[in-house]
C-alpha cells in the first residue's frame, strides 16, 4: 500500500468507482468509504458519467459502500442537482445501513430516487422506501 500525505493511503486505495454502460444508461459501482478523503474521486467519476449519459439515466450503485460521510452526501446532492437538468439520477442502496442511515438523517432519502438493485434502477421501478 502506498502512503499519501500524513501516512494515509491515497484516496484511490480507499474507494473503488467502476463505470459501465447498459443500453444508454451509465452505471457507477462504488465500493469502500465515501468521506472527505475520497469524495473527490466519486465527484470526478460522477462528472464524467453525467457527461457520458447525456439525457439518459445515471445509476450510482452504493451497495458496496461501507461508510458514507457528509462529503459523500454533498456529492450525491450536487449530482442530483446537475442530473435533474439533463439526465435522471438513480441511486441503488438496497438496505445497506451504512448508506441508508446517513440518507435518512440528512433527509436525502426524500430527495434522491432510491432503488433496491441496478435492474430496478434501470427499469425505473420499484423505488426503495427507507422510511421504516
MODELLER restraints for C-alpha pairs under 7 A, 6 or more apart:
rsr = mdl.restraints
at = mdl.atoms
rsr.add(forms.Gaussian(group=physical.xy_distance, feature=features.Distance(at['CA:1:A'], at['CA:9:A']), mean=6.79, stdev=0.5))
rsr.add(forms.Gaussian(group=physical.xy_distance, feature=features.Distance(at['CA:2:A'], at['CA:9:A']), mean=5.83, stdev=0.5))
rsr.add(forms.Gaussian(group=physical.xy_distance, feature=features.Distance(at['CA:2:A'], at['CA:10:A']), mean=6.95, stdev=0.5))
rsr.add(forms.Gaussian(group=physical.xy_distance, feature=features.Distance(at['CA:3:A'], at['CA:9:A']), mean=4.45, stdev=0.5))
rsr.add(forms.Gaussian(group=physical.xy_distance, feature=features.Distance(at['CA:3:A'], at['CA:10:A']), mean=6.22, stdev=0.5))
rsr.add(forms.Gaussian(group=physical.xy_distance, feature=features.Distance(at['CA:4:A'], at['CA:10:A']), mean=4.93, stdev=0.5))
rsr.add(forms.Gaussian(group=physical.xy_distance, feature=features.Distance(at['CA:11:A'], at['CA:37:A']), mean=5.85, stdev=0.5))
rsr.add(forms.Gaussian(group=physical.xy_distance, feature=features.Distance(at['CA:11:A'], at['CA:38:A']), mean=4.99, stdev=0.5))
rsr.add(forms.Gaussian(group=physical.xy_distance, feature=features.Distance(at['CA:14:A'], at['CA:32:A']), mean=5.97, stdev=0.5))
rsr.add(forms.Gaussian(group=physical.xy_distance, feature=features.Distance(at['CA:14:A'], at['CA:33:A']), mean=6.27, stdev=0.5))
rsr.add(forms.Gaussian(group=physical.xy_distance, feature=features.Distance(at['CA:14:A'], at['CA:38:A']), mean=6.95, stdev=0.5))
rsr.add(forms.Gaussian(group=physical.xy_distance, feature=features.Distance(at['CA:15:A'], at['CA:31:A']), mean=5.72, stdev=0.5))
rsr.add(forms.Gaussian(group=physical.xy_distance, feature=features.Distance(at['CA:15:A'], at['CA:32:A']), mean=4.64, stdev=0.5))
rsr.add(forms.Gaussian(group=physical.xy_distance, feature=features.Distance(at['CA:15:A'], at['CA:33:A']), mean=5.82, stdev=0.5))
rsr.add(forms.Gaussian(group=physical.xy_distance, feature=features.Distance(at['CA:15:A'], at['CA:38:A']), mean=6.45, stdev=0.5))
rsr.add(forms.Gaussian(group=physical.xy_distance, feature=features.Distance(at['CA:16:A'], at['CA:30:A']), mean=5.65, stdev=0.5))
rsr.add(forms.Gaussian(group=physical.xy_distance, feature=features.Distance(at['CA:16:A'], at['CA:31:A']), mean=5.08, stdev=0.5))
rsr.add(forms.Gaussian(group=physical.xy_distance, feature=features.Distance(at['CA:16:A'], at['CA:32:A']), mean=6.46, stdev=0.5))
rsr.add(forms.Gaussian(group=physical.xy_distance, feature=features.Distance(at['CA:17:A'], at['CA:28:A']), mean=6.29, stdev=0.5))
rsr.add(forms.Gaussian(group=physical.xy_distance, feature=features.Distance(at['CA:17:A'], at['CA:29:A']), mean=5.52, stdev=0.5))
rsr.add(forms.Gaussian(group=physical.xy_distance, feature=features.Distance(at['CA:17:A'], at['CA:30:A']), mean=4.59, stdev=0.5))
rsr.add(forms.Gaussian(group=physical.xy_distance, feature=features.Distance(at['CA:17:A'], at['CA:31:A']), mean=6.59, stdev=0.5))
rsr.add(forms.Gaussian(group=physical.xy_distance, feature=features.Distance(at['CA:17:A'], at['CA:42:A']), mean=6.77, stdev=0.5))
rsr.add(forms.Gaussian(group=physical.xy_distance, feature=features.Distance(at['CA:18:A'], at['CA:28:A']), mean=5.53, stdev=0.5))
rsr.add(forms.Gaussian(group=physical.xy_distance, feature=features.Distance(at['CA:18:A'], at['CA:29:A']), mean=5.14, stdev=0.5))
rsr.add(forms.Gaussian(group=physical.xy_distance, feature=features.Distance(at['CA:18:A'], at['CA:30:A']), mean=6.67, stdev=0.5))
rsr.add(forms.Gaussian(group=physical.xy_distance, feature=features.Distance(at['CA:19:A'], at['CA:27:A']), mean=5.65, stdev=0.5))
rsr.add(forms.Gaussian(group=physical.xy_distance, feature=features.Distance(at['CA:19:A'], at['CA:28:A']), mean=4.66, stdev=0.5))
rsr.add(forms.Gaussian(group=physical.xy_distance, feature=features.Distance(at['CA:19:A'], at['CA:29:A']), mean=6.52, stdev=0.5))
rsr.add(forms.Gaussian(group=physical.xy_distance, feature=features.Distance(at['CA:20:A'], at['CA:26:A']), mean=5.91, stdev=0.5))
rsr.add(forms.Gaussian(group=physical.xy_distance, feature=features.Distance(at['CA:20:A'], at['CA:27:A']), mean=5.18, stdev=0.5))
rsr.add(forms.Gaussian(group=physical.xy_distance, feature=features.Distance(at['CA:20:A'], at['CA:28:A']), mean=6.61, stdev=0.5))
rsr.add(forms.Gaussian(group=physical.xy_distance, feature=features.Distance(at['CA:21:A'], at['CA:27:A']), mean=5.82, stdev=0.5))
rsr.add(forms.Gaussian(group=physical.xy_distance, feature=features.Distance(at['CA:24:A'], at['CA:53:A']), mean=6.95, stdev=0.5))
rsr.add(forms.Gaussian(group=physical.xy_distance, feature=features.Distance(at['CA:24:A'], at['CA:56:A']), mean=6.07, stdev=0.5))
rsr.add(forms.Gaussian(group=physical.xy_distance, feature=features.Distance(at['CA:25:A'], at['CA:53:A']), mean=6.19, stdev=0.5))
rsr.add(forms.Gaussian(group=physical.xy_distance, feature=features.Distance(at['CA:25:A'], at['CA:56:A']), mean=5.55, stdev=0.5))
rsr.add(forms.Gaussian(group=physical.xy_distance, feature=features.Distance(at['CA:25:A'], at['CA:57:A']), mean=4.86, stdev=0.5))
rsr.add(forms.Gaussian(group=physical.xy_distance, feature=features.Distance(at['CA:25:A'], at['CA:58:A']), mean=5.86, stdev=0.5))
rsr.add(forms.Gaussian(group=physical.xy_distance, feature=features.Distance(at['CA:26:A'], at['CA:49:A']), mean=6.39, stdev=0.5))
rsr.add(forms.Gaussian(group=physical.xy_distance, feature=features.Distance(at['CA:26:A'], at['CA:53:A']), mean=5.74, stdev=0.5))
rsr.add(forms.Gaussian(group=physical.xy_distance, feature=features.Distance(at['CA:26:A'], at['CA:57:A']), mean=6.47, stdev=0.5))
rsr.add(forms.Gaussian(group=physical.xy_distance, feature=features.Distance(at['CA:26:A'], at['CA:58:A']), mean=4.95, stdev=0.5))
rsr.add(forms.Gaussian(group=physical.xy_distance, feature=features.Distance(at['CA:26:A'], at['CA:59:A']), mean=6.19, stdev=0.5))
rsr.add(forms.Gaussian(group=physical.xy_distance, feature=features.Distance(at['CA:27:A'], at['CA:58:A']), mean=5.93, stdev=0.5))
rsr.add(forms.Gaussian(group=physical.xy_distance, feature=features.Distance(at['CA:27:A'], at['CA:59:A']), mean=4.65, stdev=0.5))
rsr.add(forms.Gaussian(group=physical.xy_distance, feature=features.Distance(at['CA:27:A'], at['CA:60:A']), mean=5.92, stdev=0.5))
rsr.add(forms.Gaussian(group=physical.xy_distance, feature=features.Distance(at['CA:28:A'], at['CA:59:A']), mean=6.14, stdev=0.5))
rsr.add(forms.Gaussian(group=physical.xy_distance, feature=features.Distance(at['CA:28:A'], at['CA:60:A']), mean=4.79, stdev=0.5))
rsr.add(forms.Gaussian(group=physical.xy_distance, feature=features.Distance(at['CA:28:A'], at['CA:61:A']), mean=5.98, stdev=0.5))
rsr.add(forms.Gaussian(group=physical.xy_distance, feature=features.Distance(at['CA:29:A'], at['CA:60:A']), mean=6.11, stdev=0.5))
rsr.add(forms.Gaussian(group=physical.xy_distance, feature=features.Distance(at['CA:29:A'], at['CA:61:A']), mean=4.73, stdev=0.5))
rsr.add(forms.Gaussian(group=physical.xy_distance, feature=features.Distance(at['CA:29:A'], at['CA:62:A']), mean=6.60, stdev=0.5))
rsr.add(forms.Gaussian(group=physical.xy_distance, feature=features.Distance(at['CA:30:A'], at['CA:61:A']), mean=5.99, stdev=0.5))
rsr.add(forms.Gaussian(group=physical.xy_distance, feature=features.Distance(at['CA:30:A'], at['CA:62:A']), mean=5.41, stdev=0.5))
rsr.add(forms.Gaussian(group=physical.xy_distance, feature=features.Distance(at['CA:30:A'], at['CA:64:A']), mean=6.03, stdev=0.5))
rsr.add(forms.Gaussian(group=physical.xy_distance, feature=features.Distance(at['CA:30:A'], at['CA:65:A']), mean=6.26, stdev=0.5))
rsr.add(forms.Gaussian(group=physical.xy_distance, feature=features.Distance(at['CA:31:A'], at['CA:62:A']), mean=6.97, stdev=0.5))
rsr.add(forms.Gaussian(group=physical.xy_distance, feature=features.Distance(at['CA:31:A'], at['CA:64:A']), mean=4.33, stdev=0.5))
rsr.add(forms.Gaussian(group=physical.xy_distance, feature=features.Distance(at['CA:31:A'], at['CA:65:A']), mean=4.67, stdev=0.5))
rsr.add(forms.Gaussian(group=physical.xy_distance, feature=features.Distance(at['CA:32:A'], at['CA:64:A']), mean=6.46, stdev=0.5))
rsr.add(forms.Gaussian(group=physical.xy_distance, feature=features.Distance(at['CA:32:A'], at['CA:65:A']), mean=4.80, stdev=0.5))
rsr.add(forms.Gaussian(group=physical.xy_distance, feature=features.Distance(at['CA:32:A'], at['CA:66:A']), mean=5.31, stdev=0.5))
rsr.add(forms.Gaussian(group=physical.xy_distance, feature=features.Distance(at['CA:32:A'], at['CA:67:A']), mean=6.93, stdev=0.5))
rsr.add(forms.Gaussian(group=physical.xy_distance, feature=features.Distance(at['CA:33:A'], at['CA:65:A']), mean=5.88, stdev=0.5))
rsr.add(forms.Gaussian(group=physical.xy_distance, feature=features.Distance(at['CA:33:A'], at['CA:66:A']), mean=5.46, stdev=0.5))
rsr.add(forms.Gaussian(group=physical.xy_distance, feature=features.Distance(at['CA:33:A'], at['CA:67:A']), mean=4.64, stdev=0.5))
rsr.add(forms.Gaussian(group=physical.xy_distance, feature=features.Distance(at['CA:33:A'], at['CA:68:A']), mean=6.27, stdev=0.5))
rsr.add(forms.Gaussian(group=physical.xy_distance, feature=features.Distance(at['CA:34:A'], at['CA:67:A']), mean=5.99, stdev=0.5))
rsr.add(forms.Gaussian(group=physical.xy_distance, feature=features.Distance(at['CA:34:A'], at['CA:68:A']), mean=4.99, stdev=0.5))
rsr.add(forms.Gaussian(group=physical.xy_distance, feature=features.Distance(at['CA:34:A'], at['CA:69:A']), mean=6.13, stdev=0.5))
rsr.add(forms.Gaussian(group=physical.xy_distance, feature=features.Distance(at['CA:34:A'], at['CA:72:A']), mean=5.19, stdev=0.5))
rsr.add(forms.Gaussian(group=physical.xy_distance, feature=features.Distance(at['CA:35:A'], at['CA:68:A']), mean=6.22, stdev=0.5))
rsr.add(forms.Gaussian(group=physical.xy_distance, feature=features.Distance(at['CA:35:A'], at['CA:69:A']), mean=4.85, stdev=0.5))
rsr.add(forms.Gaussian(group=physical.xy_distance, feature=features.Distance(at['CA:35:A'], at['CA:70:A']), mean=6.88, stdev=0.5))
rsr.add(forms.Gaussian(group=physical.xy_distance, feature=features.Distance(at['CA:35:A'], at['CA:71:A']), mean=5.45, stdev=0.5))
rsr.add(forms.Gaussian(group=physical.xy_distance, feature=features.Distance(at['CA:35:A'], at['CA:72:A']), mean=5.60, stdev=0.5))
rsr.add(forms.Gaussian(group=physical.xy_distance, feature=features.Distance(at['CA:36:A'], at['CA:71:A']), mean=5.55, stdev=0.5))
rsr.add(forms.Gaussian(group=physical.xy_distance, feature=features.Distance(at['CA:39:A'], at['CA:71:A']), mean=6.02, stdev=0.5))
rsr.add(forms.Gaussian(group=physical.xy_distance, feature=features.Distance(at['CA:39:A'], at['CA:72:A']), mean=5.52, stdev=0.5))
rsr.add(forms.Gaussian(group=physical.xy_distance, feature=features.Distance(at['CA:39:A'], at['CA:75:A']), mean=6.84, stdev=0.5))
rsr.add(forms.Gaussian(group=physical.xy_distance, feature=features.Distance(at['CA:43:A'], at['CA:75:A']), mean=6.12, stdev=0.5))
rsr.add(forms.Gaussian(group=physical.xy_distance, feature=features.Distance(at['CA:46:A'], at['CA:79:A']), mean=6.86, stdev=0.5))
rsr.add(forms.Gaussian(group=physical.xy_distance, feature=features.Distance(at['CA:49:A'], at['CA:58:A']), mean=7.00, stdev=0.5))
rsr.add(forms.Gaussian(group=physical.xy_distance, feature=features.Distance(at['CA:50:A'], at['CA:58:A']), mean=6.69, stdev=0.5))
rsr.add(forms.Gaussian(group=physical.xy_distance, feature=features.Distance(at['CA:50:A'], at['CA:83:A']), mean=6.86, stdev=0.5))
rsr.add(forms.Gaussian(group=physical.xy_distance, feature=features.Distance(at['CA:54:A'], at['CA:86:A']), mean=6.32, stdev=0.5))
rsr.add(forms.Gaussian(group=physical.xy_distance, feature=features.Distance(at['CA:54:A'], at['CA:87:A']), mean=6.02, stdev=0.5))
rsr.add(forms.Gaussian(group=physical.xy_distance, feature=features.Distance(at['CA:55:A'], at['CA:86:A']), mean=5.21, stdev=0.5))
rsr.add(forms.Gaussian(group=physical.xy_distance, feature=features.Distance(at['CA:55:A'], at['CA:87:A']), mean=4.23, stdev=0.5))
rsr.add(forms.Gaussian(group=physical.xy_distance, feature=features.Distance(at['CA:56:A'], at['CA:87:A']), mean=5.20, stdev=0.5))
rsr.add(forms.Gaussian(group=physical.xy_distance, feature=features.Distance(at['CA:56:A'], at['CA:88:A']), mean=6.65, stdev=0.5))
rsr.add(forms.Gaussian(group=physical.xy_distance, feature=features.Distance(at['CA:57:A'], at['CA:87:A']), mean=5.51, stdev=0.5))
rsr.add(forms.Gaussian(group=physical.xy_distance, feature=features.Distance(at['CA:57:A'], at['CA:88:A']), mean=4.77, stdev=0.5))
rsr.add(forms.Gaussian(group=physical.xy_distance, feature=features.Distance(at['CA:57:A'], at['CA:89:A']), mean=5.94, stdev=0.5))
rsr.add(forms.Gaussian(group=physical.xy_distance, feature=features.Distance(at['CA:58:A'], at['CA:87:A']), mean=6.93, stdev=0.5))
rsr.add(forms.Gaussian(group=physical.xy_distance, feature=features.Distance(at['CA:58:A'], at['CA:88:A']), mean=6.23, stdev=0.5))
rsr.add(forms.Gaussian(group=physical.xy_distance, feature=features.Distance(at['CA:58:A'], at['CA:89:A']), mean=4.99, stdev=0.5))
rsr.add(forms.Gaussian(group=physical.xy_distance, feature=features.Distance(at['CA:58:A'], at['CA:90:A']), mean=6.15, stdev=0.5))
rsr.add(forms.Gaussian(group=physical.xy_distance, feature=features.Distance(at['CA:59:A'], at['CA:89:A']), mean=6.05, stdev=0.5))
rsr.add(forms.Gaussian(group=physical.xy_distance, feature=features.Distance(at['CA:59:A'], at['CA:90:A']), mean=4.73, stdev=0.5))
rsr.add(forms.Gaussian(group=physical.xy_distance, feature=features.Distance(at['CA:59:A'], at['CA:91:A']), mean=5.73, stdev=0.5))
rsr.add(forms.Gaussian(group=physical.xy_distance, feature=features.Distance(at['CA:59:A'], at['CA:121:A']), mean=6.69, stdev=0.5))
rsr.add(forms.Gaussian(group=physical.xy_distance, feature=features.Distance(at['CA:60:A'], at['CA:90:A']), mean=6.28, stdev=0.5))
rsr.add(forms.Gaussian(group=physical.xy_distance, feature=features.Distance(at['CA:60:A'], at['CA:91:A']), mean=4.83, stdev=0.5))
rsr.add(forms.Gaussian(group=physical.xy_distance, feature=features.Distance(at['CA:60:A'], at['CA:92:A']), mean=6.04, stdev=0.5))
rsr.add(forms.Gaussian(group=physical.xy_distance, feature=features.Distance(at['CA:61:A'], at['CA:91:A']), mean=5.96, stdev=0.5))
rsr.add(forms.Gaussian(group=physical.xy_distance, feature=features.Distance(at['CA:61:A'], at['CA:92:A']), mean=4.54, stdev=0.5))
rsr.add(forms.Gaussian(group=physical.xy_distance, feature=features.Distance(at['CA:61:A'], at['CA:93:A']), mean=6.68, stdev=0.5))
rsr.add(forms.Gaussian(group=physical.xy_distance, feature=features.Distance(at['CA:61:A'], at['CA:118:A']), mean=6.84, stdev=0.5))
rsr.add(forms.Gaussian(group=physical.xy_distance, feature=features.Distance(at['CA:62:A'], at['CA:92:A']), mean=5.68, stdev=0.5))
rsr.add(forms.Gaussian(group=physical.xy_distance, feature=features.Distance(at['CA:62:A'], at['CA:93:A']), mean=5.40, stdev=0.5))
rsr.add(forms.Gaussian(group=physical.xy_distance, feature=features.Distance(at['CA:63:A'], at['CA:92:A']), mean=6.60, stdev=0.5))
rsr.add(forms.Gaussian(group=physical.xy_distance, feature=features.Distance(at['CA:63:A'], at['CA:93:A']), mean=5.23, stdev=0.5))
rsr.add(forms.Gaussian(group=physical.xy_distance, feature=features.Distance(at['CA:63:A'], at['CA:94:A']), mean=6.49, stdev=0.5))
rsr.add(forms.Gaussian(group=physical.xy_distance, feature=features.Distance(at['CA:63:A'], at['CA:96:A']), mean=6.02, stdev=0.5))
rsr.add(forms.Gaussian(group=physical.xy_distance, feature=features.Distance(at['CA:65:A'], at['CA:99:A']), mean=6.87, stdev=0.5))
rsr.add(forms.Gaussian(group=physical.xy_distance, feature=features.Distance(at['CA:66:A'], at['CA:98:A']), mean=5.75, stdev=0.5))
rsr.add(forms.Gaussian(group=physical.xy_distance, feature=features.Distance(at['CA:67:A'], at['CA:98:A']), mean=5.34, stdev=0.5))
rsr.add(forms.Gaussian(group=physical.xy_distance, feature=features.Distance(at['CA:67:A'], at['CA:99:A']), mean=6.78, stdev=0.5))
rsr.add(forms.Gaussian(group=physical.xy_distance, feature=features.Distance(at['CA:68:A'], at['CA:98:A']), mean=6.32, stdev=0.5))
rsr.add(forms.Gaussian(group=physical.xy_distance, feature=features.Distance(at['CA:68:A'], at['CA:99:A']), mean=5.71, stdev=0.5))
rsr.add(forms.Gaussian(group=physical.xy_distance, feature=features.Distance(at['CA:68:A'], at['CA:102:A']), mean=6.78, stdev=0.5))
rsr.add(forms.Gaussian(group=physical.xy_distance, feature=features.Distance(at['CA:80:A'], at['CA:89:A']), mean=6.08, stdev=0.5))
rsr.add(forms.Gaussian(group=physical.xy_distance, feature=features.Distance(at['CA:83:A'], at['CA:89:A']), mean=5.79, stdev=0.5))
rsr.add(forms.Gaussian(group=physical.xy_distance, feature=features.Distance(at['CA:90:A'], at['CA:113:A']), mean=5.34, stdev=0.5))
rsr.add(forms.Gaussian(group=physical.xy_distance, feature=features.Distance(at['CA:90:A'], at['CA:114:A']), mean=6.14, stdev=0.5))
rsr.add(forms.Gaussian(group=physical.xy_distance, feature=features.Distance(at['CA:90:A'], at['CA:121:A']), mean=6.01, stdev=0.5))
rsr.add(forms.Gaussian(group=physical.xy_distance, feature=features.Distance(at['CA:91:A'], at['CA:113:A']), mean=6.06, stdev=0.5))
rsr.add(forms.Gaussian(group=physical.xy_distance, feature=features.Distance(at['CA:91:A'], at['CA:114:A']), mean=4.85, stdev=0.5))
rsr.add(forms.Gaussian(group=physical.xy_distance, feature=features.Distance(at['CA:91:A'], at['CA:115:A']), mean=6.12, stdev=0.5))
rsr.add(forms.Gaussian(group=physical.xy_distance, feature=features.Distance(at['CA:92:A'], at['CA:114:A']), mean=5.63, stdev=0.5))
rsr.add(forms.Gaussian(group=physical.xy_distance, feature=features.Distance(at['CA:92:A'], at['CA:115:A']), mean=4.65, stdev=0.5))
rsr.add(forms.Gaussian(group=physical.xy_distance, feature=features.Distance(at['CA:92:A'], at['CA:116:A']), mean=5.75, stdev=0.5))
rsr.add(forms.Gaussian(group=physical.xy_distance, feature=features.Distance(at['CA:92:A'], at['CA:117:A']), mean=5.54, stdev=0.5))
rsr.add(forms.Gaussian(group=physical.xy_distance, feature=features.Distance(at['CA:92:A'], at['CA:118:A']), mean=6.33, stdev=0.5))
rsr.add(forms.Gaussian(group=physical.xy_distance, feature=features.Distance(at['CA:92:A'], at['CA:121:A']), mean=6.85, stdev=0.5))
rsr.add(forms.Gaussian(group=physical.xy_distance, feature=features.Distance(at['CA:93:A'], at['CA:99:A']), mean=6.73, stdev=0.5))
rsr.add(forms.Gaussian(group=physical.xy_distance, feature=features.Distance(at['CA:93:A'], at['CA:100:A']), mean=6.83, stdev=0.5))
rsr.add(forms.Gaussian(group=physical.xy_distance, feature=features.Distance(at['CA:93:A'], at['CA:114:A']), mean=6.47, stdev=0.5))
rsr.add(forms.Gaussian(group=physical.xy_distance, feature=features.Distance(at['CA:93:A'], at['CA:115:A']), mean=6.10, stdev=0.5))
rsr.add(forms.Gaussian(group=physical.xy_distance, feature=features.Distance(at['CA:93:A'], at['CA:116:A']), mean=5.91, stdev=0.5))
rsr.add(forms.Gaussian(group=physical.xy_distance, feature=features.Distance(at['CA:94:A'], at['CA:115:A']), mean=6.32, stdev=0.5))
rsr.add(forms.Gaussian(group=physical.xy_distance, feature=features.Distance(at['CA:94:A'], at['CA:116:A']), mean=3.91, stdev=0.5))
rsr.add(forms.Gaussian(group=physical.xy_distance, feature=features.Distance(at['CA:94:A'], at['CA:117:A']), mean=6.15, stdev=0.5))
rsr.add(forms.Gaussian(group=physical.xy_distance, feature=features.Distance(at['CA:103:A'], at['CA:109:A']), mean=5.17, stdev=0.5))
rsr.add(forms.Gaussian(group=physical.xy_distance, feature=features.Distance(at['CA:109:A'], at['CA:130:A']), mean=6.94, stdev=0.5))
rsr.add(forms.Gaussian(group=physical.xy_distance, feature=features.Distance(at['CA:113:A'], at['CA:127:A']), mean=6.93, stdev=0.5))
rsr.add(forms.Gaussian(group=physical.xy_distance, feature=features.Distance(at['CA:114:A'], at['CA:127:A']), mean=5.50, stdev=0.5))
rsr.add(forms.Gaussian(group=physical.xy_distance, feature=features.Distance(at['CA:114:A'], at['CA:128:A']), mean=5.34, stdev=0.5))
rsr.add(forms.Gaussian(group=physical.xy_distance, feature=features.Distance(at['CA:115:A'], at['CA:121:A']), mean=5.63, stdev=0.5))
rsr.add(forms.Gaussian(group=physical.xy_distance, feature=features.Distance(at['CA:115:A'], at['CA:126:A']), mean=6.64, stdev=0.5))
rsr.add(forms.Gaussian(group=physical.xy_distance, feature=features.Distance(at['CA:115:A'], at['CA:127:A']), mean=4.61, stdev=0.5))
rsr.add(forms.Gaussian(group=physical.xy_distance, feature=features.Distance(at['CA:115:A'], at['CA:128:A']), mean=4.83, stdev=0.5))
rsr.add(forms.Gaussian(group=physical.xy_distance, feature=features.Distance(at['CA:116:A'], at['CA:127:A']), mean=6.90, stdev=0.5))
rsr.add(forms.Gaussian(group=physical.xy_distance, feature=features.Distance(at['CA:116:A'], at['CA:128:A']), mean=5.82, stdev=0.5))
rsr.add(forms.Gaussian(group=physical.xy_distance, feature=features.Distance(at['CA:120:A'], at['CA:126:A']), mean=5.99, stdev=0.5))
